[in-house]
Amino acid sequence: MQDLESIKQYLRKFAKDREWEQFHSPKNLAMALSVEAAELVEIFQWLNPEQAANLNAKQQAAAADEIADVLLYLVRIADRLDIDIAHAVTQKMRKNEQKYPADLVRGSAKKYSEY
């Protein structure tokens, strides 16, 4: 599975084969996504910046699993809502380019409403 479309098709079949479509409402999927995102955050909890940038093998494997879970739920939600992720990303980046012009925000972490 090298692209979002093949992941989407795989997840559709995975859910259908298990009769899980009934549980995959956008609300339920969004809730599950938030849990997986929290599990990713938990890996970094209490680490200093250097430790967070240099995970050990166990932490790296756990992060990979949680990143995969987050992506899988995002793809599944998008499928259920009939959202093309690539198009949504393109549109959002265009908005971000407008909100955060490079010449105004270079080197700053301020929110767009602060400059």
MOPAC internal coordinates of N, CA, C and O (Angstrom, degrees):
PM7 1SCF
backbone

  N    0.0000 0     0.00 0     0.00 0    0    0    0
  C    1.4506 1     0.00 0     0.00 0    1    0    0
  C    1.5241 1   108.63 1     0.00 0    2    1    0
  O    1.2310 1   120.88 1   -81.48 1    3    2    1
  N    1.2865 1   115.93 1    98.52 1    3    2    1
  C    1.4549 1   120.33 1  -174.85 1    5    3    2
  C    1.5228 1   114.04 1  -105.90 1    6    5    3
  O    1.2310 1   119.84 1   174.70 1    7    6    5
  N    1.3368 1   117.90 1    -5.30 1    7    6    5
  C    1.4536 1   118.91 1  -178.93 1    9    7    6
  C    1.5281 1   109.52 1  -141.80 1   10    9    7
  O    1.2310 1   121.10 1   -14.87 1   11   10    9
  N    1.3122 1   115.51 1   165.13 1   11   10    9
  C    1.4639 1   120.05 1  -175.71 1   13   11   10
  C    1.5166 1   112.69 1   -63.10 1   14   13   11
  O    1.2310 1   119.98 1   144.73 1   15   14   13
  N    1.3227 1   117.65 1   -35.27 1   15   14   13
  C    1.4629 1   120.35 1  -179.72 1   17   15   14
  C    1.5229 1   111.00 1   -64.08 1   18   17   15
  O    1.2310 1   119.87 1   136.88 1   19   18   17
  N    1.3088 1   117.86 1   -43.12 1   19   18   17
  C    1.4698 1   119.23 1   179.46 1   21   19   18
  C    1.5282 1   110.98 1   -69.41 1   22   21   19
  O    1.2310 1   120.17 1   145.72 1   23   22   21
  N    1.3259 1   117.29 1   -34.28 1   23   22   21
  C    1.4663 1   120.17 1   175.37 1   25   23   22
  C    1.5267 1   109.49 1   -64.72 1   26   25   23
  O    1.2310 1   120.40 1   135.69 1   27   26   25
  N    1.3251 1   116.84 1   -44.31 1   27   26   25
  C    1.4616 1   121.19 1   179.27 1   29   27   26
  C    1.5249 1   110.84 1   -58.59 1   30   29   27
  O    1.2310 1   120.28 1   133.24 1   31   30   29
  N    1.3220 1   117.07 1   -46.76 1   31   30   29
  C    1.4654 1   120.77 1  -179.30 1   33   31   30
  C    1.5331 1   111.17 1   -64.53 1   34   33   31
  O    1.2310 1   120.84 1   139.58 1   35   34   33
  N    1.3194 1   116.00 1   -40.42 1   35   34   33
  C    1.4614 1   120.39 1   177.48 1   37   35   34
  C    1.5295 1   110.50 1   -61.01 1   38   37   35
  O    1.2310 1   120.45 1   133.61 1   39   38   37
  N    1.3331 1   116.75 1   -46.39 1   39   38   37
  C    1.4610 1   120.62 1  -178.76 1   41   39   38
  C    1.5227 1   111.86 1   -65.01 1   42   41   39
  O    1.2310 1   119.99 1   142.01 1   43   42   41
  N    1.3215 1   117.63 1   -37.99 1   43   42   41
  C    1.4667 1   120.52 1   175.89 1   45   43   42
  C    1.5202 1   110.77 1   -57.83 1   46   45   43
  O    1.2310 1   121.00 1   131.66 1   47   46   45
  N    1.3279 1   115.69 1   -48.34 1   47   46   45
  C    1.4697 1   120.35 1  -179.18 1   49   47   46
  C    1.5280 1   110.64 1   -66.70 1   50   49   47
  O    1.2310 1   120.75 1   137.80 1   51   50   49
  N    1.3243 1   116.18 1   -42.20 1   51   50   49
  C    1.4660 1   121.12 1   179.53 1   53   51   50
  C    1.5282 1   110.05 1   -56.65 1   54   53   51
  O    1.2310 1   120.30 1   132.27 1   55   54   53
  N    1.3300 1   117.03 1   -47.73 1   55   54   53
  C    1.4682 1   121.03 1  -179.96 1   57   55   54
  C    1.5277 1   111.24 1   -67.73 1   58   57   55
  O    1.2310 1   120.39 1   137.45 1   59   58   57
  N    1.3264 1   116.86 1   -42.55 1   59   58   57
  C    1.4547 1   120.49 1  -178.75 1   61   59   58
  C    1.5279 1   111.04 1   -63.62 1   62   61   59
  O    1.2310 1   120.16 1   135.48 1   63   62   61
  N    1.3181 1   117.30 1   -44.52 1   63   62   61
  C    1.4688 1   121.32 1  -179.35 1   65   63   62
  C    1.5207 1   111.90 1   -60.35 1   66   65   63
  O    1.2310 1   120.14 1   154.67 1   67   66   65
  N    1.3071 1   117.34 1   -25.33 1   67   66   65
  C    1.4664 1   121.92 1  -178.59 1   69   67   66
  C    1.5306 1   112.61 1  -103.67 1   70   69   67
  O    1.2310 1   121.13 1  -177.78 1   71   70   69
  N    1.3381 1   115.45 1     2.22 1   71   70   69
  C    1.4651 1   122.31 1  -176.50 1   73   71   70
  C    1.5263 1   111.15 1    55.40 1   74   73   71
  O    1.2310 1   121.15 1  -134.18 1   75   74   73
  N    1.3260 1   115.41 1    45.82 1   75   74   73
  C    1.4533 1   121.66 1  -178.62 1   77   75   74
  C    1.5175 1   113.19 1  -100.66 1   78   77   75
  O    1.2310 1   119.32 1   176.27 1   79   78   77
  N    1.3450 1   118.90 1    -3.73 1   79   78   77
  C    1.4567 1   120.03 1  -179.42 1   81   79   78
  C    1.5242 1   111.37 1   -54.25 1   82   81   79
  O    1.2310 1   120.80 1   145.45 1   83   82   81
  N    1.3282 1   116.08 1   -34.55 1   83   82   81
  C    1.4612 1   120.93 1  -178.71 1   85   83   82
  C    1.5299 1   112.15 1   -61.24 1   86   85   83
  O    1.2310 1   120.44 1   156.34 1   87   86   85
  N    1.3148 1   116.76 1   -23.66 1   87   86   85
  C    1.4633 1   120.99 1  -178.93 1   89   87   86
  C    1.5273 1   112.40 1   -96.59 1   90   89   87
  O    1.2310 1   120.51 1   168.98 1   91   90   89
  N    1.3288 1   116.63 1   -11.02 1   91   90   89
  C    1.4648 1   121.02 1  -171.87 1   93   91   90
  C    1.5208 1   112.79 1   -95.01 1   94   93   91
  O    1.2310 1   120.75 1  -127.54 1   95   94   93
  N    1.3067 1   116.18 1    52.46 1   95   94   93
  C    1.4640 1   119.59 1   172.14 1   97   95   94
  C    1.5339 1   107.10 1   -73.36 1   98   97   95
  O    1.2310 1   119.89 1   -24.87 1   99   98   97
  N    1.3231 1   117.82 1   155.13 1   99   98   97
  C    1.4651 1   118.28 1   176.79 1  101   99   98
  C    1.5272 1   112.70 1   -54.90 1  102  101   99
  O    1.2310 1   120.09 1   142.00 1  103  102  101
  N    1.3251 1   117.43 1   -38.00 1  103  102  101
  C    1.4666 1   120.71 1   178.84 1  105  103  102
  C    1.5240 1   110.83 1   -61.62 1  106  105  103
  O    1.2310 1   120.16 1   130.66 1  107  106  105
  N    1.3180 1   117.29 1   -49.34 1  107  106  105
  C    1.4632 1   120.22 1  -178.82 1  109  107  106
  C    1.5207 1   111.59 1   -64.40 1  110  109  107
  O    1.2310 1   120.72 1   140.02 1  111  110  109
  N    1.3253 1   116.24 1   -39.98 1  111  110  109
  C    1.4590 1   119.94 1   179.33 1  113  111  110
  C    1.5261 1   110.96 1   -66.52 1  114  113  111
  O    1.2310 1   120.20 1   140.79 1  115  114  113
  N    1.3308 1   117.23 1   -39.21 1  115  114  113
  C    1.4606 1   120.14 1   177.90 1  117  115  114
  C    1.5240 1   110.81 1   -64.89 1  118  117  115
  O    1.2310 1   120.40 1   141.15 1  119  118  117
  N    1.3067 1   116.83 1   -38.85 1  119  118  117
  C    1.4665 1   120.26 1   177.44 1  121  119  118
  C    1.5251 1   110.39 1   -64.44 1  122  121  119
  O    1.2310 1   120.56 1   135.85 1  123  122  121
  N    1.3320 1   116.54 1   -44.15 1  123  122  121
  C    1.4630 1   120.55 1   178.70 1  125  123  122
  C    1.5314 1   110.29 1   -63.60 1  126  125  123
  O    1.2310 1   120.46 1   141.18 1  127  126  125
  N    1.3240 1   116.73 1   -38.82 1  127  126  125
  C    1.4570 1   120.87 1   177.55 1  129  127  126
  C    1.5202 1   110.86 1   -59.55 1  130  129  127
  O    1.2310 1   120.53 1   136.56 1  131  130  129
  N    1.3200 1   116.59 1   -43.44 1  131  130  129
  C    1.4669 1   119.10 1  -179.09 1  133  131  130
  C    1.5253 1   111.25 1   -63.94 1  134  133  131
  O    1.2310 1   120.14 1   145.28 1  135  134  133
  N    1.3256 1   117.33 1   -34.72 1  135  134  133
  C    1.4602 1   121.07 1   176.85 1  137  135  134
  C    1.5251 1   110.19 1   -65.05 1  138  137  135
  O    1.2310 1   120.67 1   134.53 1  139  138  137
  N    1.3407 1   116.32 1   -45.47 1  139  138  137
  C    1.4651 1   119.90 1  -179.71 1  141  139  138
  C    1.5264 1   111.17 1   -64.98 1  142  141  139
  O    1.2310 1   120.32 1   140.34 1  143  142  141
  N    1.3332 1   116.99 1   -39.66 1  143  142  141
  C    1.4648 1   119.88 1   177.07 1  145  143  142
  C    1.5345 1   110.14 1   -62.34 1  146  145  143
  O    1.2310 1   120.46 1   140.33 1  147  146  145
  N    1.3222 1   116.73 1   -39.67 1  147  146  145
  C    1.4635 1   120.36 1   177.74 1  149  147  146
  C    1.5313 1   111.18 1   -65.09 1  150  149  147
  O    1.2310 1   120.41 1   144.15 1  151  150  149
  N    1.3219 1   116.83 1   -35.85 1  151  150  149
  C    1.4664 1   119.87 1   177.39 1  153  151  150
  C    1.5294 1   110.69 1   -66.55 1  154  153  151
  O    1.2310 1   120.08 1   146.13 1  155  154  153
  N    1.3194 1   117.45 1   -33.87 1  155  154  153
  C    1.4605 1   120.67 1   174.67 1  157  155  154
  C    1.5265 1   109.87 1   -66.83 1  158  157  155
  O    1.2310 1   120.51 1   134.71 1  159  158  157
  N    1.3042 1   116.64 1   -45.29 1  159  158  157
  C    1.4734 1   121.01 1   178.82 1  161  159  158
  C    1.5233 1   110.44 1   -59.72 1  162  161  159
  O    1.2310 1   120.53 1   141.25 1  163  162  161
  N    1.3141 1   116.58 1   -38.75 1  163  162  161
  C    1.4635 1   121.01 1  -177.06 1  165  163  162
  C    1.5352 1   112.29 1   -58.80 1  166  165  163
  O    1.2310 1   120.53 1   147.70 1  167  166  165
  N    1.3194 1   116.58 1   -32.30 1  167  166  165
  C    1.4670 1   120.41 1   178.90 1  169  167  166
  C    1.5324 1   110.29 1   -59.62 1  170  169  167
  O    1.2310 1   120.48 1   144.33 1  171  170  169
  N    1.3272 1   116.69 1   -35.67 1  171  170  169
  C    1.4612 1   121.92 1  -175.96 1  173  171  170
  C    1.5287 1   114.08 1   -92.63 1  174  173  171
  O    1.2310 1   121.05 1   171.86 1  175  174  173
  N    1.3358 1   115.59 1    -8.14 1  175  174  173
  C    1.4605 1   119.58 1  -178.08 1  177  175  174
  C    1.5247 1   109.49 1   -58.35 1  178  177  175
  O    1.2310 1   120.83 1   -48.72 1  179  178  177
  N    1.2996 1   116.02 1   131.28 1  179  178  177
  C    1.4525 1   125.94 1   176.46 1  181  179  178
  C    1.5322 1   114.08 1    73.95 1  182  181  179
  O    1.2310 1   119.70 1  -178.29 1  183  182  181
  N    1.3299 1   118.17 1     1.71 1  183  182  181
  C    1.4616 1   119.16 1   175.00 1  185  183  182
  C    1.5217 1   109.09 1   -84.40 1  186  185  183
  O    1.2310 1   120.90 1   -34.93 1  187  186  185
  N    1.3158 1   115.88 1   145.07 1  187  186  185
  C    1.4586 1   118.48 1   172.96 1  189  187  186
  C    1.5342 1   107.99 1   -80.47 1  190  189  187
  O    1.2310 1   119.52 1   -10.47 1  191  190  189
  N    1.3271 1   118.52 1   169.53 1  191  190  189
  C    1.4644 1   119.93 1  -176.83 1  193  191  190
  C    1.5339 1   113.92 1   -56.32 1  194  193  191
  O    1.2310 1   120.23 1   141.12 1  195  194  193
  N    1.3174 1   117.17 1   -38.88 1  195  194  193
  C    1.4684 1   119.63 1   179.37 1  197  195  194
  C    1.5237 1   111.22 1   -66.12 1  198  197  195
  O    1.2310 1   120.26 1   135.19 1  199  198  197
  N    1.3226 1   117.12 1   -44.81 1  199  198  197
  C    1.4668 1   120.23 1   177.83 1  201  199  198
  C    1.5220 1   111.31 1   -62.78 1  202  201  199
  O    1.2310 1   120.52 1   139.80 1  203  202  201
  N    1.3205 1   116.60 1   -40.20 1  203  202  201
  C    1.4667 1   120.74 1  -179.31 1  205  203  202
  C    1.5246 1   111.67 1   -64.85 1  206  205  203
  O    1.2310 1   120.55 1   150.38 1  207  206  205
  N    1.3294 1   116.56 1   -29.62 1  207  206  205
  C    1.4664 1   120.38 1   179.62 1  209  207  206
  C    1.5191 1   112.49 1   -85.26 1  210  209  207
  O    1.2310 1   120.35 1   170.32 1  211  210  209
  N    1.3290 1   116.94 1    -9.68 1  211  210  209
  C    1.4643 1   121.54 1  -176.57 1  213  211  210
  C    1.5252 1   110.27 1  -134.44 1  214  213  211
  O    1.2310 1   120.71 1  -114.10 1  215  214  213
  N    1.3136 1   116.24 1    65.90 1  215  214  213
  C    1.4632 1   120.98 1  -178.16 1  217  215  214
  C    1.5243 1   110.64 1   -65.25 1  218  217  215
  O    1.2310 1   121.19 1   -32.90 1  219  218  217
  N    1.3360 1   115.33 1   147.10 1  219  218  217
  C    1.4582 1   118.23 1   173.52 1  221  219  218
  C    1.5343 1   108.85 1   -76.71 1  222  221  219
  O    1.2310 1   120.35 1    -4.79 1  223  222  221
  N    1.3079 1   116.93 1   175.21 1  223  222  221
  C    1.4705 1   120.88 1  -174.11 1  225  223  222
  C    1.5282 1   112.39 1   -60.11 1  226  225  223
  O    1.2310 1   120.25 1   139.40 1  227  226  225
  N    1.3222 1   117.12 1   -40.60 1  227  226  225
  C    1.4616 1   121.04 1   179.53 1  229  227  226
  C    1.5291 1   110.83 1   -65.55 1  230  229  227
  O    1.2310 1   120.63 1   135.08 1  231  230  229
  N    1.3226 1   116.39 1   -44.92 1  231  230  229
  C    1.4591 1   120.94 1   178.92 1  233  231  230
  C    1.5330 1   110.87 1   -65.50 1  234  233  231
  O    1.2310 1   120.40 1   140.25 1  235  234  233
  N    1.3162 1   116.84 1   -39.75 1  235  234  233
  C    1.4670 1   121.66 1   179.43 1  237  235  234
  C    1.5261 1   110.41 1   -62.15 1  238  237  235
  O    1.2310 1   120.39 1   136.28 1  239  238  237
  N    1.3304 1   116.86 1   -43.72 1  239  238  237
  C    1.4687 1   120.79 1   178.65 1  241  239  238
  C    1.5224 1   110.83 1   -65.01 1  242  241  239
  O    1.2310 1   120.52 1   139.28 1  243  242  241
  N    1.3123 1   116.61 1   -40.72 1  243  242  241
  C    1.4701 1   120.46 1   178.40 1  245  243  242
  C    1.5230 1   110.27 1   -64.77 1  246  245  243
  O    1.2310 1   119.94 1   137.90 1  247  246  245
  N    1.3246 1   117.71 1   -42.10 1  247  246  245
  C    1.4640 1   121.35 1   178.33 1  249  247  246
  C    1.5263 1   110.20 1   -62.46 1  250  249  247
  O    1.2310 1   120.16 1   137.92 1  251  250  249
  N    1.3187 1   117.30 1   -42.08 1  251  250  249
  C    1.4698 1   120.56 1   178.49 1  253  251  250
  C    1.5196 1   110.88 1   -60.20 1  254  253  251
  O    1.2310 1   120.36 1   136.55 1  255  254  253
  N    1.3274 1   116.92 1   -43.45 1  255  254  253
  C    1.4714 1   120.51 1   178.48 1  257  255  254
  C    1.5214 1   111.35 1   -62.07 1  258  257  255
  O    1.2310 1   120.30 1   134.77 1  259  258  257
  N    1.3141 1   117.04 1   -45.23 1  259  258  257
  C    1.4703 1   119.97 1  -177.47 1  261  259  258
  C    1.5238 1   111.65 1   -70.40 1  262  261  259
  O    1.2310 1   120.10 1   142.91 1  263  262  261
  N    1.3155 1   117.41 1   -37.09 1  263  262  261
  C    1.4646 1   120.24 1   175.69 1  265  263  262
  C    1.5279 1   109.70 1   -62.02 1  266  265  263
  O    1.2310 1   120.62 1   138.13 1  267  266  265
  N    1.3198 1   116.43 1   -41.87 1  267  266  265
  C    1.4719 1   120.03 1   177.28 1  269  267  266
  C    1.5218 1   110.26 1   -62.37 1  270  269  267
  O    1.2310 1   120.19 1   135.24 1  271  270  269
  N    1.3273 1   117.24 1   -44.76 1  271  270  269
  C    1.4663 1   120.00 1   179.17 1  273  271  270
  C    1.5228 1   111.66 1   -59.47 1  274  273  271
  O    1.2310 1   120.38 1   136.18 1  275  274  273
  N    1.3322 1   116.88 1   -43.82 1  275  274  273
  C    1.4629 1   120.84 1   179.44 1  277  275  274
  C    1.5265 1   109.77 1   -60.63 1  278  277  275
  O    1.2310 1   120.28 1   133.07 1  279  278  277
  N    1.3197 1   117.07 1   -46.93 1  279  278  277
  C    1.4590 1   120.57 1  -179.55 1  281  279  278
  C    1.5295 1   111.13 1   -63.14 1  282  281  279
  O    1.2310 1   120.33 1   137.58 1  283  282  281
  N    1.3164 1   116.98 1   -42.42 1  283  282  281
  C    1.4693 1   120.09 1  -179.64 1  285  283  282
  C    1.5247 1   111.28 1   -61.02 1  286  285  283
  O    1.2310 1   120.43 1   135.81 1  287  286  285
  N    1.3124 1   116.78 1   -44.19 1  287  286  285
  C    1.4718 1   118.68 1   178.57 1  289  287  286
  C    1.5278 1   111.23 1   -67.40 1  290  289  287
  O    1.2310 1   119.68 1   142.14 1  291  290  289
  N    1.3193 1   118.21 1   -37.86 1  291  290  289
  C    1.4675 1   120.11 1   176.97 1  293  291  290
  C    1.5293 1   111.41 1   -61.42 1  294  293  291
  O    1.2310 1   121.06 1   135.49 1  295  294  293
  N    1.3186 1   115.57 1   -44.51 1  295  294  293
  C    1.4665 1   119.36 1   179.48 1  297  295  294
  C    1.5251 1   110.48 1   -64.06 1  298  297  295
  O    1.2310 1   120.35 1   138.81 1  299  298  297
  N    1.3116 1   116.93 1   -41.19 1  299  298  297
  C    1.4650 1   120.71 1  -179.21 1  301  299  298
  C    1.5362 1   111.25 1   -66.16 1  302  301  299
  O    1.2310 1   120.27 1   137.34 1  303  302  301
  N    1.3263 1   117.10 1   -42.66 1  303  302  301
  C    1.4650 1   120.22 1   177.67 1  305  303  302
  C    1.5276 1   110.14 1   -62.22 1  306  305  303
  O    1.2310 1   120.78 1   133.21 1  307  306  305
  N    1.3129 1   116.11 1   -46.79 1  307  306  305
  C    1.4629 1   119.80 1   179.90 1  309  307  306
  C    1.5193 1   110.74 1   -59.18 1  310  309  307
  O    1.2310 1   120.40 1   139.49 1  311  310  309
  N    1.3156 1   116.84 1   -40.51 1  311  310  309
  C    1.4603 1   120.21 1   178.71 1  313  311  310
  C    1.5252 1   110.56 1   -63.35 1  314  313  311
  O    1.2310 1   120.47 1   134.24 1  315  314  313
  N    1.3184 1   116.71 1   -45.76 1  315  314  313
  C    1.4687 1   120.12 1  -179.52 1  317  315  314
  C    1.5198 1   112.28 1   -64.80 1  318  317  315
  O    1.2310 1   120.17 1   151.65 1  319  318  317
  N    1.3296 1   117.28 1   -28.35 1  319  318  317
  C    1.4654 1   121.39 1   179.54 1  321  319  318
  C    1.5268 1   112.82 1   -97.11 1  322  321  319
  O    1.2310 1   120.64 1  -177.31 1  323  322  321
  N    1.3278 1   116.37 1     2.69 1  323  322  321
  C    1.4665 1   122.86 1  -179.60 1  325  323  322
  C    1.5334 1   111.12 1    56.29 1  326  325  323
  O    1.2310 1   121.53 1  -131.88 1  327  326  325
  N    1.3290 1   114.67 1    48.12 1  327  326  325
  C    1.4648 1   122.02 1   177.63 1  329  327  326
  C    1.5195 1   108.40 1  -108.82 1  330  329  327
  O    1.2310 1   120.86 1   -52.01 1  331  330  329
  N    1.3213 1   115.97 1   127.99 1  331  330  329
  C    1.4584 1   122.32 1   175.10 1  333  331  330
  C    1.5304 1   106.91 1   -82.28 1  334  333  331
  O    1.2310 1   120.53 1   -69.94 1  335  334  333
  N    1.3135 1   116.58 1   110.06 1  335  334  333
  C    1.4593 1   121.08 1  -174.72 1  337  335  334
  C    1.5247 1   111.75 1   -60.73 1  338  337  335
  O    1.2310 1   119.95 1   134.83 1  339  338  337
  N    1.3185 1   117.70 1   -45.17 1  339  338  337
  C    1.4661 1   120.42 1  -178.90 1  341  339  338
  C    1.5310 1   110.79 1   -59.80 1  342  341  339
  O    1.2310 1   120.52 1   137.19 1  343  342  341
  N    1.3095 1   116.61 1   -42.81 1  343  342  341
  C    1.4656 1   120.29 1   178.41 1  345  343  342
  C    1.5269 1   110.29 1   -65.96 1  346  345  343
  O    1.2310 1   120.31 1   136.10 1  347  346  345
  N    1.3292 1   117.02 1   -43.90 1  347  346  345
  C    1.4619 1   121.14 1   179.55 1  349  347  346
  C    1.5267 1   110.89 1   -60.54 1  350  349  347
  O    1.2310 1   120.27 1   138.88 1  351  350  349
  N    1.3251 1   117.08 1   -41.12 1  351  350  349
  C    1.4631 1   121.18 1   178.97 1  353  351  350
  C    1.5276 1   110.38 1   -64.65 1  354  353  351
  O    1.2310 1   120.47 1   135.81 1  355  354  353
  N    1.3123 1   116.71 1   -44.19 1  355  354  353
  C    1.4647 1   120.42 1   179.00 1  357  355  354
  C    1.5160 1   111.03 1   -59.82 1  358  357  355
  O    1.2310 1   120.61 1   133.70 1  359  358  357
  N    1.3367 1   116.44 1   -46.30 1  359  358  357
  C    1.4675 1   120.97 1   179.95 1  361  359  358
  C    1.5262 1   110.84 1   -62.88 1  362  361  359
  O    1.2310 1   120.54 1   137.28 1  363  362  361
  N    1.3182 1   116.57 1   -42.72 1  363  362  361
  C    1.4616 1   120.43 1  -178.59 1  365  363  362
  C    1.5240 1   111.50 1   -66.61 1  366  365  363
  O    1.2310 1   119.99 1   140.67 1  367  366  365
  N    1.3250 1   117.62 1   -39.33 1  367  366  365
  C    1.4622 1   119.89 1   178.76 1  369  367  366
  C    1.5199 1   111.06 1   -66.31 1  370  369  367
  O    1.2310 1   119.96 1   145.52 1  371  370  369
  N    1.3197 1   117.69 1   -34.48 1  371  370  369
  C    1.4690 1   120.02 1   174.97 1  373  371  370
  C    1.5259 1   110.51 1   -62.23 1  374  373  371
  O    1.2310 1   120.73 1   137.58 1  375  374  373
  N    1.3312 1   116.20 1   -42.42 1  375  374  373
  C    1.4659 1   120.08 1   176.90 1  377  375  374
  C    1.5306 1   110.60 1   -62.74 1  378  377  375
  O    1.2310 1   120.81 1   136.68 1  379  378  377
  N    1.3436 1   116.06 1   -43.32 1  379  378  377
  C    1.4661 1   120.17 1  -179.79 1  381  379  378
  C    1.5197 1   111.71 1   -63.54 1  382  381  379
  O    1.2310 1   120.35 1   142.81 1  383  382  381
  N    1.3319 1   116.93 1   -37.19 1  383  382  381
  C    1.4639 1   120.01 1   177.38 1  385  383  382
  C    1.5280 1   110.97 1   -61.36 1  386  385  383
  O    1.2310 1   120.81 1   144.09 1  387  386  385
  N    1.3235 1   116.05 1   -35.91 1  387  386  385
  C    1.4652 1   120.15 1   178.36 1  389  387  386
  C    1.5317 1   111.03 1   -72.96 1  390  389  387
  O    1.2310 1   120.58 1   138.32 1  391  390  389
  N    1.3263 1   116.49 1   -41.68 1  391  390  389
  C    1.4642 1   120.86 1  -177.81 1  393  391  390
  C    1.5264 1   112.07 1   -72.71 1  394  393  391
  O    1.2310 1   120.69 1   149.25 1  395  394  393
  N    1.3127 1   116.28 1   -30.75 1  395  394  393
  C    1.4617 1   121.29 1  -174.69 1  397  395  394
  C    1.5269 1   111.34 1  -126.32 1  398  397  395
  O    1.2310 1   119.58 1  -109.68 1  399  398  397
  N    1.3364 1   118.40 1    70.32 1  399  398  397
  C    1.4676 1   119.81 1   177.89 1  401  399  398
  C    1.5321 1   109.93 1   -62.20 1  402  401  399
  O    1.2310 1   120.59 1   -48.41 1  403  402  401
  N    1.3071 1   116.47 1   131.59 1  403  402  401
  C    1.4667 1   121.46 1  -174.83 1  405  403  402
  C    1.5254 1   112.36 1   -53.98 1  406  405  403
  O    1.2310 1   119.75 1   138.77 1  407  406  405
  N    1.3296 1   118.09 1   -41.23 1  407  406  405
  C    1.4602 1   119.90 1  -177.13 1  409  407  406
  C    1.5278 1   112.90 1   -68.05 1  410  409  407
  O    1.2310 1   120.03 1   159.79 1  411  410  409
  N    1.3416 1   117.54 1   -20.21 1  411  410  409
  C    1.4687 1   120.32 1   178.90 1  413  411  410
  C    1.5287 1   113.44 1   -93.90 1  414  413  411
  O    1.2310 1   120.28 1   150.72 1  415  414  413
  N    1.3065 1   117.06 1   -29.28 1  415  414  413
  C    1.4647 1   119.23 1  -170.61 1  417  415  414
  C    1.5270 1   114.40 1  -112.92 1  418  417  415
  O    1.2310 1   120.33 1   177.80 1  419  418  417
  N    1.3111 1   116.98 1    -2.20 1  419  418  417
  C    1.4660 1   120.24 1  -177.19 1  421  419  418
  C    1.5260 1   110.70 1   -51.02 1  422  421  419
  O    1.2310 1   120.98 1   -56.57 1  423  422  421
  N    1.3253 1   115.73 1   123.43 1  423  422  421
  C    1.4609 1   121.72 1   177.77 1  425  423  422
  C    1.5148 1   115.38 1    78.74 1  426  425  423
  O    1.2310 1   119.98 1  -173.44 1  427  426  425
  N    1.3263 1   117.64 1     6.56 1  427  426  425
  C    1.4636 1   121.08 1  -178.31 1  429  427  426
  C    1.5270 1   110.67 1  -118.10 1  430  429  427
  O    1.2310 1   120.75 1   -38.00 1  431  430  429
  N    1.3097 1   116.18 1   142.00 1  431  430  429
  C    1.4591 1   121.12 1   176.95 1  433  431  430
  C    1.5221 1   112.14 1  -101.41 1  434  433  431
  O    1.2310 1   120.25 1  -166.99 1  435  434  433
  N    1.3302 1   117.12 1    13.01 1  435  434  433
  C    1.4545 1   120.44 1  -179.11 1  437  435  434
  C    1.5262 1   110.92 1   -68.43 1  438  437  435
  O    1.2310 1   121.44 1   -31.29 1  439  438  437
  N    1.3172 1   114.85 1   148.71 1  439  438  437
  C    1.4601 1   121.29 1   175.00 1  441  439  438
  C    1.5207 1   109.15 1   -72.27 1  442  441  439
  O    1.2310 1   120.72 1   -26.69 1  443  442  441
  N    1.3252 1   116.22 1   153.31 1  443  442  441
  C    1.4723 1   121.13 1  -176.48 1  445  443  442
  C    1.5214 1   112.93 1   -54.40 1  446  445  443
  O    1.2310 1   119.66 1   151.61 1  447  446  445
  N    1.3215 1   118.25 1   -28.39 1  447  446  445
  C    1.4675 1   121.30 1  -178.69 1  449  447  446
  C    1.5261 1   112.00 1   -79.73 1  450  449  447
  O    1.2310 1   119.46 1   176.72 1  451  450  449
  N    1.3233 1   118.64 1    -3.28 1  451  450  449
  C    1.4654 1   122.75 1  -176.11 1  453  451  450
  C    1.5240 1   113.78 1  -102.23 1  454  453  451
  O    1.2310 1   119.64 1  -178.54 1  455  454  453
  N    1.3104 1   118.30 1     1.46 1  455  454  453
  C    1.4724 1   118.67 1   179.10 1  457  455  454
  C    1.5086 1   111.24 1  -128.53 1  458  457  455
  O    1.2310 1   120.10 1   180.00 1  459  458  457

